[in-house]
């Protein structure tokens, strides 16, 4: 019963011969995908079992611990639609009632920005390995005991919380599932944010607020070009990413204005888990009434119907539409639930997936959840009672 550990062992072997890649470009799938499809230890069977549970499967949230937990908090508390007819009217019920979220936290490989200067194929392999962890119905209770396993739900939807991981690895995950005979349901921040901006089919001018490393990677431009949209897009990062929210927002507006991008900006997409859409809209209102030269210059950037979409809201909307379109809601009358898993290394240094017991939740993780994700912590603890 060492199947889970073997997944990453294959990835480590493939990484020794992988090519370096520093920009987002069309490429063939990584060798690991074909290694898994030819494997006889059961990995191919795990992938072929994807979505075999139908609506009963979980919604897997995959990525760095902080981003994944913040995303879970939004999904667990979301109430954007009417659960009966799907209309955009809150109904005082969680949008994901009856659903179960598996948080696949990856502290072993985070932060993923380090791969931009190293080997992007390595990050692609990690995305594949974590996705198989999510799809599998087994995990470890202890990183050092390969025989002490626990059954878990297999994922029906794979949601990546990391822009870098998804845009370098989502293609490989989709290819693996397709070649195994399945139909992948995967979702990324870039995909969700652009879908939200262009949902109505209008030609709009779009600004994207991201980190400097994501902005330089070209992932947004690559995905946008595939959408064949006439809308214009400008990806930016604040000049000082340590500045307060007001300072970072002003920096984004001035960059957009000075870049020669078409005016005005209709939509600002926030690929930043720490930025607040509500606070940015409030600052936009302040700018419109300002009298200083800088404020008047920034006001010209803002469209009369200027709107802001944050990454967690965009993913929540996209995930809801996906489940409804594919008829994958459980329709159980219950609050959503959450389980936490994280990557660890066993005694051989091989990465494995371990269930996090609420009794042994690392203090730093517990403190983070208590501060930023109390609903996730409450649902997680109640699920383990």
C-alpha positions as CSV (number, residue, x, y, z in Angstrom):
1,X,0.0,0.0,0.0
2,X,2.8,2.4,-0.9
3,X,0.9,3.8,-3.9
4,X,0.8,7.5,-2.8
5,X,4.5,7.7,-2.1
6,X,5.3,6.2,-5.5
7,X,3.5,9.0,-7.3
8,X,6.1,11.6,-6.2
9,X,8.9,9.0,-6.6
10,X,8.1,8.9,-10.3
11,X,8.0,12.7,-10.4
12,X,11.4,12.9,-8.8
13,X,12.8,10.6,-11.4
14,X,11.3,12.5,-14.3
15,X,12.6,15.8,-12.9
16,X,16.2,14.6,-13.3
17,X,15.7,14.7,-17.1
18,X,13.3,17.6,-17.5
19,X,14.1,20.7,-19.5
20,X,14.3,24.2,-18.1
21,X,11.5,26.6,-18.9
22,X,11.1,30.1,-17.6
23,X,8.3,31.6,-19.6
24,X,4.7,30.4,-20.4
25,X,4.7,29.0,-23.9
26,X,2.9,26.2,-25.7
27,X,4.6,22.9,-25.0
28,X,4.2,19.2,-25.1
29,X,3.1,17.5,-21.9
30,X,5.8,16.4,-19.4
31,X,7.2,12.8,-19.5
32,X,5.7,12.1,-16.0
33,X,2.2,12.0,-17.6
34,X,3.2,9.1,-19.9
35,X,5.1,7.4,-17.0
36,X,1.9,7.3,-15.0
37,X,-0.1,6.0,-17.9
38,X,2.4,3.1,-18.4
39,X,2.7,2.4,-14.7
40,X,1.6,-1.0,-13.5
41,X,1.5,-0.3,-9.7
42,X,-2.0,1.2,-9.8
43,X,-1.5,4.8,-10.6
44,X,-3.3,4.6,-13.9
45,X,-6.2,3.0,-12.1
46,X,-6.3,5.9,-9.7
47,X,-6.5,8.4,-12.6
48,X,-9.1,6.2,-14.4
49,X,-11.2,6.3,-11.2
50,X,-11.5,10.1,-11.5
51,X,-15.2,11.2,-11.1
52,X,-16.2,7.6,-10.6
53,X,-18.1,8.7,-7.4
54,X,-20.2,11.1,-9.4
55,X,-21.7,13.9,-7.3
56,X,-20.5,12.3,-4.1
57,X,-16.9,13.2,-4.8
58,X,-15.2,16.2,-3.1
59,X,-14.1,19.6,-4.4
60,X,-10.3,19.6,-4.0
61,X,-8.6,22.9,-3.4
62,X,-4.9,22.5,-4.2
63,X,-1.9,24.8,-3.5
64,X,0.0,26.7,-0.9
65,X,-1.4,26.5,2.6
66,X,-2.3,30.2,3.0
67,X,-3.9,30.7,-0.4
68,X,-5.8,27.5,-0.3
69,X,-7.2,28.2,3.2
70,X,-8.3,31.7,2.2
71,X,-10.0,30.3,-0.9
72,X,-11.8,27.6,1.2
73,X,-13.1,30.4,3.5
74,X,-14.8,32.1,0.6
75,X,-16.2,28.9,-0.8
76,X,-17.6,27.7,2.5
77,X,-19.3,31.0,3.2
78,X,-20.4,32.0,-0.3
79,X,-24.0,33.0,-0.8
80,X,-24.1,34.7,-4.3
81,X,-26.9,32.7,-5.8
82,X,-30.3,31.2,-5.3
83,X,-29.7,27.5,-4.8
84,X,-33.0,26.6,-6.5
85,X,-32.8,28.3,-9.8
86,X,-29.2,29.5,-9.9
87,X,-30.1,33.2,-10.2
88,X,-27.8,35.8,-8.9
89,X,-29.8,36.4,-5.7
90,X,-28.5,35.4,-2.3
91,X,-31.0,33.1,-0.4
92,X,-29.4,32.9,3.0
93,X,-28.1,29.4,2.3
94,X,-24.5,28.5,1.5
95,X,-24.0,28.2,-2.3
96,X,-22.1,24.9,-1.7
97,X,-24.5,23.3,0.7
98,X,-23.9,19.6,1.0
99,X,-20.5,19.8,-0.6
100,X,-17.3,18.6,0.9
101,X,-14.0,20.4,0.3
102,X,-10.7,18.6,0.6
103,X,-7.8,21.1,1.1
104,X,-4.6,19.7,-0.3
105,X,-2.0,22.0,1.4
106,X,1.5,21.8,0.0
107,X,4.0,23.3,2.4
108,X,6.8,21.1,1.1
109,X,7.1,22.9,-2.3
110,X,5.7,26.3,-1.5
111,X,6.4,29.1,-2.4
112,X,6.0,28.3,-6.1
113,X,7.7,31.5,-7.2
114,X,11.1,29.8,-6.6
115,X,10.4,27.6,-9.7
116,X,10.5,30.6,-12.0
117,X,14.2,30.8,-11.6
118,X,14.7,27.0,-11.6
119,X,12.8,24.3,-13.4
120,X,9.2,24.9,-14.4
121,X,8.8,21.3,-15.4
122,X,9.4,20.6,-11.7
123,X,6.3,22.6,-10.8
124,X,4.3,20.9,-13.5
125,X,5.2,17.6,-12.0
126,X,4.1,18.7,-8.6
127,X,0.8,19.8,-10.0
128,X,0.3,16.4,-11.4
129,X,1.3,14.6,-8.2
130,X,-0.9,16.8,-6.0
131,X,-3.9,16.2,-8.4
132,X,-3.4,12.5,-8.1
133,X,-3.3,12.8,-4.3
134,X,-6.7,14.6,-4.6
135,X,-8.2,12.1,-6.9
136,X,-7.1,9.1,-4.9
137,X,-9.3,7.7,-2.2
138,X,-6.4,6.9,0.2
139,X,-4.1,9.0,2.2
140,X,-1.7,8.4,5.1
141,X,-2.4,9.1,8.8
142,X,1.4,9.2,9.5
143,X,4.1,10.1,7.0
144,X,6.4,7.4,8.3
145,X,3.9,4.4,8.2
146,X,3.0,3.4,4.6
147,X,0.5,0.8,5.9
148,X,-1.5,3.1,8.2
149,X,-3.9,4.5,5.5
150,X,-7.3,6.2,5.6
151,X,-10.0,6.3,3.0
152,X,-11.1,9.7,1.8
153,X,-13.3,11.1,-0.9
154,X,-11.9,11.2,-4.4
155,X,-12.1,14.6,-6.0
156,X,-14.7,15.4,-8.7
157,X,-13.4,18.9,-9.3
158,X,-9.7,20.1,-9.0
159,X,-9.4,23.8,-8.1
160,X,-5.9,25.3,-8.1
161,X,-5.4,28.2,-5.7
162,X,-2.0,29.1,-7.2
163,X,-1.8,31.0,-10.5
164,X,1.7,29.7,-11.2
165,X,1.0,26.1,-10.5
166,X,-2.2,26.0,-12.5
167,X,-0.9,27.8,-15.5
168,X,2.2,25.7,-15.7
169,X,0.6,22.4,-14.6
170,X,-3.1,22.5,-15.4
171,X,-2.5,21.5,-19.0
172,X,-0.6,18.4,-17.9
173,X,-3.3,17.4,-15.4
174,X,-6.0,17.8,-18.0
175,X,-3.9,15.8,-20.5
176,X,-3.3,13.0,-18.0
177,X,-7.0,12.6,-17.2
178,X,-8.0,12.8,-20.9
179,X,-5.5,10.2,-22.0
180,X,-6.8,7.9,-19.2
181,X,-10.2,8.2,-20.7
182,X,-11.8,10.8,-18.4
183,X,-13.2,14.3,-18.8
184,X,-11.2,16.8,-16.6
185,X,-12.9,19.4,-14.5
186,X,-10.1,21.7,-13.4
187,X,-10.2,25.4,-12.5
188,X,-7.5,28.0,-12.1
189,X,-7.4,31.6,-10.8
190,X,-6.5,33.0,-14.3
191,X,-9.3,31.0,-15.9
192,X,-11.9,32.1,-13.3
193,X,-10.9,35.8,-13.2
194,X,-10.9,36.2,-17.0
195,X,-14.2,34.3,-17.2
196,X,-15.7,36.7,-14.7
197,X,-14.4,39.8,-16.6
198,X,-15.6,38.6,-20.0
199,X,-18.8,36.9,-18.9
200,X,-21.2,39.2,-20.7
201,X,-19.2,39.0,-24.0
202,X,-18.6,42.7,-23.9
203,X,-15.4,44.3,-25.2
204,X,-13.9,45.7,-22.0
205,X,-10.5,47.1,-20.9
206,X,-9.2,44.8,-18.2
207,X,-6.5,45.5,-15.7
208,X,-4.9,42.6,-13.7
209,X,-3.3,43.2,-10.3
210,X,-0.8,40.4,-9.6
211,X,2.6,39.8,-8.2
212,X,5.7,41.0,-10.1
213,X,6.7,37.4,-10.9
214,X,3.3,36.5,-12.2
215,X,3.1,39.6,-14.3
216,X,6.5,38.8,-15.9
217,X,5.6,35.2,-16.5
218,X,3.0,36.1,-19.2
219,X,0.4,33.6,-18.1
220,X,-2.5,36.0,-18.3
221,X,-1.6,37.1,-21.8
222,X,-1.3,33.5,-22.9
223,X,-4.7,32.5,-21.6
224,X,-6.4,35.7,-22.8
225,X,-5.0,35.2,-26.4
226,X,-6.6,31.7,-26.5
227,X,-10.0,33.3,-25.6
228,X,-10.1,35.2,-28.9
229,X,-11.6,38.2,-27.2
230,X,-11.4,41.7,-28.5
231,X,-11.0,43.0,-25.0
232,X,-7.7,44.5,-24.0
233,X,-5.7,43.3,-21.0
234,X,-2.9,44.9,-19.0
235,X,-1.1,42.8,-16.3
236,X,0.6,44.8,-13.5
237,X,2.2,44.5,-10.1
238,X,2.4,47.4,-7.6
239,X,5.8,49.2,-7.6
240,X,6.1,48.6,-3.9
241,X,4.3,45.3,-3.0
242,X,4.9,46.1,0.7
243,X,3.0,49.4,0.6
244,X,-0.5,49.8,2.1
245,X,-3.6,49.0,0.0
246,X,-4.1,52.6,-1.0
247,X,-0.5,53.0,-2.2
248,X,-0.6,49.8,-4.2
249,X,-3.9,50.7,-5.8
250,X,-2.6,54.2,-6.8
251,X,0.5,52.5,-8.3
252,X,-1.7,50.2,-10.4
253,X,-3.7,53.1,-11.7
254,X,-0.7,55.2,-12.7
255,X,1.0,52.2,-14.3
256,X,-2.1,51.6,-16.4
257,X,-2.4,55.2,-17.4
258,X,1.3,55.5,-18.3
259,X,1.4,52.2,-20.2
260,X,-0.7,53.6,-23.1
261,X,-3.4,51.0,-22.5
262,X,-6.8,52.0,-23.8
263,X,-8.9,54.2,-21.4
264,X,-10.9,53.8,-19.3
265,X,-10.3,50.6,-17.3
266,X,-13.6,48.8,-16.9
267,X,-12.6,45.9,-14.7
268,X,-9.7,45.3,-12.3
269,X,-9.0,41.7,-11.5
270,X,-7.3,41.0,-8.2
271,X,-4.9,38.1,-8.3
272,X,-3.8,38.9,-4.8
273,X,-5.4,37.1,-1.9
274,X,-4.6,40.0,0.5
275,X,-6.2,42.8,-1.5
276,X,-9.8,43.7,-0.7
277,X,-12.2,44.6,-3.5
278,X,-14.5,46.5,-1.2
279,X,-11.6,48.7,0.1
280,X,-10.4,49.3,-3.5
281,X,-13.9,50.4,-4.6
282,X,-14.1,52.8,-1.7
283,X,-10.7,54.3,-2.6
284,X,-11.9,54.6,-6.2
285,X,-14.8,56.7,-5.0
286,X,-12.4,58.9,-3.0
287,X,-10.2,59.4,-6.1
288,X,-13.2,60.5,-8.2
289,X,-13.9,63.4,-5.8
290,X,-10.3,64.4,-5.3
291,X,-8.9,67.7,-6.5
292,X,-5.2,67.0,-6.6
293,X,-3.4,66.6,-9.9
294,X,-2.6,63.0,-9.2
295,X,-6.2,62.2,-8.2
296,X,-7.6,63.7,-11.3
297,X,-5.1,61.8,-13.4
298,X,-6.1,58.5,-11.8
299,X,-9.8,59.4,-12.1
300,X,-9.5,59.4,-15.9
301,X,-8.4,55.7,-15.7
302,X,-11.7,54.7,-14.0
303,X,-14.7,53.9,-16.1
304,X,-18.1,55.1,-14.7
305,X,-19.1,51.5,-14.2
306,X,-15.6,50.5,-12.9
307,X,-15.8,47.2,-11.0
308,X,-13.3,45.0,-9.1
309,X,-13.3,41.2,-9.0
310,X,-11.2,39.4,-6.4
311,X,-9.7,35.9,-7.0
312,X,-11.7,34.1,-4.4
313,X,-15.0,35.5,-5.6
314,X,-14.2,34.6,-9.2
315,X,-13.3,31.0,-8.3
316,X,-16.5,30.7,-6.3
317,X,-18.6,31.8,-9.2
318,X,-16.8,29.7,-11.7
319,X,-16.9,26.6,-9.5
320,X,-20.6,27.0,-8.9
321,X,-21.3,27.4,-12.6
322,X,-19.2,24.3,-13.3
323,X,-21.0,22.1,-10.8
324,X,-24.4,23.2,-12.0
325,X,-23.5,22.8,-15.7
326,X,-22.2,19.2,-15.0
327,X,-25.0,18.3,-12.6
328,X,-22.5,17.5,-9.9
329,X,-24.1,19.1,-6.9
330,X,-24.8,16.5,-4.2
331,X,-28.2,18.2,-3.4
332,X,-27.7,17.1,0.2
333,X,-29.4,19.4,2.8
334,X,-26.4,20.1,5.0
335,X,-23.7,22.7,5.6
336,X,-20.6,22.3,3.6
337,X,-17.7,20.4,5.2
338,X,-13.9,20.5,5.0
339,X,-11.0,18.2,5.5
340,X,-7.4,19.2,5.6
341,X,-4.5,17.3,4.1
342,X,-0.9,18.3,3.6
343,X,2.3,17.2,1.9
344,X,5.0,15.8,4.1
345,X,8.2,13.7,3.5
346,X,8.6,10.2,4.8
347,X,11.8,8.7,6.1
348,X,13.1,8.3,2.5
349,X,12.4,11.9,1.7
350,X,9.5,11.0,-0.6
351,X,6.5,13.3,-0.6
352,X,3.3,11.8,0.7
353,X,-0.2,13.1,1.6
354,X,-1.1,13.1,5.2
355,X,-4.5,13.8,6.9
356,X,-4.3,16.7,9.3
357,X,-6.1,15.8,12.6
358,X,-7.6,18.8,14.4
359,X,-5.9,17.5,17.5
360,X,-2.5,17.9,16.0
361,X,-3.0,20.9,13.8
362,X,0.3,22.8,13.6
363,X,0.2,25.9,15.7
364,X,1.1,28.3,12.9
365,X,-1.6,26.9,10.7
366,X,-4.2,27.0,13.6
367,X,-3.3,30.6,14.3
368,X,-3.6,31.6,10.6
369,X,-7.0,30.0,10.4
370,X,-8.2,31.5,13.7
371,X,-7.3,34.9,12.3
372,X,-8.3,34.7,8.6
373,X,-10.5,31.6,8.2
374,X,-12.6,30.9,11.3
375,X,-15.4,29.3,9.3
376,X,-13.0,26.9,7.7
377,X,-11.6,26.0,11.1
378,X,-15.0,25.5,12.6
379,X,-16.3,23.3,9.7
380,X,-13.0,21.3,9.8
381,X,-13.1,20.7,13.5
382,X,-16.8,19.7,13.5
383,X,-16.1,17.3,10.6
384,X,-13.5,15.6,12.7
385,X,-15.6,15.3,15.9
